[in-house]
Amino acid sequence: MSLSKEQLAKVRMPFRVLAGFIFLLSLFAILATVTFAITEPYDHIIWALSAVILAMAYISGHVVFTGYAPKFLLFTHGAKDGL
């Protein structure tokens, strides 16, 4: 059974603050990865770093700005009280 967004509880404030911290760190990591890609010779690890960092930034940013996890992670939410 899947619940709609109206039936799901929003992420609580302490976890949104933590997601904001992770989002901020991932923005710094994006800058570091770009710098690494420019200054170092080409290496395949840049693609792996980019994928992980962008996934972290997307998920944490979505939690911070909407209060919900992305659609593919909505199963992690609990139902609102009374359901």
Buried (B, 14 or more C-beta within 10 A) or exposed (E): EEBEEEEBBBBEEEEBEBBBEBBBBBBEBBEEBEEBBEEEEEEEEBEEBBEEBBEBBEBBBBBBEEBBBEEEEBEEBEEEEEE
